[in-house]
Amino acid sequence: MTQALFGPVNITFGNSANFVAEFLDSDGNITAPSSGTITVAYTNASNASQTDTVSLTATGSFFTGTWSSTSASIGLATWSLYSSTGTTAVQTGIIRVIDADGV
């Protein structure tokens, strides 16, 4: 399921988005790939498209990582979660970067 179905998650410009992921196999059982990454695509402060890749750190069956919004413009950023076992995103979502006034 995509997080985008629930709408974007707001973060204030300059803050970070923390990700925690757990990978499941096709039967719904927890599986631990050798690594995972998240890509975050957004418009940067120079009004150019930018994609950052966040390497995830494994802790037990969970993978964690942090993306900083300091390079992003106010607006939407899309993220995609990948495991080392495939090239197709296993989860996607949207972050809304807002200014301190909530706009």
C-alpha positions as CSV (number, residue, x, y, z in Angstrom):
1,M,0.0,0.0,0.0
2,T,1.2,3.5,-0.7
3,Q,1.4,6.1,2.0
4,A,0.1,8.6,-0.7
5,L,-3.4,7.2,-0.2
6,F,-3.4,8.9,3.2
7,G,-2.2,12.2,1.9
8,P,1.1,14.0,2.4
9,V,3.0,14.2,5.7
10,N,3.9,17.8,6.6
11,I,7.4,18.8,7.8
12,T,8.6,22.3,8.4
13,F,11.3,23.5,6.1
14,G,14.8,22.8,7.6
15,N,13.6,19.8,9.6
16,S,14.1,16.2,8.8
17,A,11.9,13.3,7.9
18,N,12.7,10.1,9.8
19,F,11.9,6.8,8.1
20,V,11.4,3.4,9.7
21,A,10.7,0.5,7.3
22,E,10.2,-3.2,7.7
23,F,10.3,-5.4,4.6
24,L,7.8,-8.3,3.9
25,D,7.9,-11.1,1.4
26,S,5.1,-12.0,-0.9
27,D,3.5,-14.1,1.9
28,G,3.5,-11.2,4.4
29,N,6.4,-12.6,6.4
30,I,9.2,-10.3,7.7
31,T,12.3,-10.5,5.6
32,A,15.6,-8.8,5.9
33,P,17.3,-7.8,2.7
34,S,21.0,-6.9,2.9
35,S,20.2,-3.2,2.5
36,G,17.6,-0.7,1.7
37,T,17.4,2.9,0.4
38,I,14.9,5.7,0.1
39,T,14.9,8.2,-2.8
40,V,13.4,11.6,-2.2
41,A,12.6,13.7,-5.3
42,Y,11.8,17.4,-4.9
43,T,12.4,20.9,-6.2
44,N,15.4,22.5,-4.5
45,A,16.0,26.1,-3.5
46,S,17.5,26.9,-6.9
47,N,14.2,25.7,-8.5
48,A,15.8,22.6,-10.0
49,S,14.7,19.0,-9.7
50,Q,16.8,17.1,-7.2
51,T,16.7,13.5,-6.0
52,D,18.5,12.5,-2.8
53,T,19.2,8.9,-1.9
54,V,19.1,7.9,1.8
55,S,20.9,4.7,2.8
56,L,19.0,2.8,5.5
57,T,20.6,1.3,8.6
58,A,19.4,-2.1,9.7
59,T,18.5,-2.6,13.4
60,G,17.0,-6.0,13.8
61,S,14.2,-6.4,11.2
62,F,13.8,-2.6,10.9
63,F,15.6,-0.2,8.6
64,T,15.9,3.5,9.5
65,G,17.1,6.6,7.7
66,T,16.7,10.4,7.8
67,W,16.2,12.9,5.0
68,S,16.9,16.6,5.6
69,S,14.6,19.2,4.0
70,T,17.3,22.0,4.1
71,S,17.8,21.9,0.3
72,A,14.1,21.7,-0.6
73,S,11.8,24.4,-1.7
74,I,8.4,24.7,0.0
75,G,6.2,22.2,-1.7
76,L,5.9,18.4,-2.3
77,A,8.6,15.8,-2.2
78,T,7.9,12.2,-3.2
79,W,9.7,9.3,-1.6
80,S,10.2,5.7,-2.7
81,L,11.5,2.8,-0.7
82,Y,13.7,0.1,-2.3
83,S,15.2,-3.1,-1.0
84,S,18.5,-4.5,-2.2
85,T,16.6,-7.4,-3.7
86,G,14.7,-5.4,-6.4
87,T,14.5,-2.4,-8.6
88,T,10.8,-1.6,-8.1
89,A,9.8,0.6,-5.2
90,V,8.1,-1.4,-2.5
91,Q,6.5,1.7,-0.9
92,T,5.9,5.3,-1.9
93,G,4.7,8.4,-0.3
94,I,4.6,12.2,-0.2
95,I,6.1,14.8,2.1
96,R,4.8,18.3,2.1
97,V,7.6,20.8,3.1
98,I,5.9,23.8,4.7
99,D,7.3,27.1,6.1
100,A,7.2,27.9,9.8
101,D,3.8,29.5,9.3
102,G,2.3,26.2,8.0
103,V,2.0,27.3,4.4
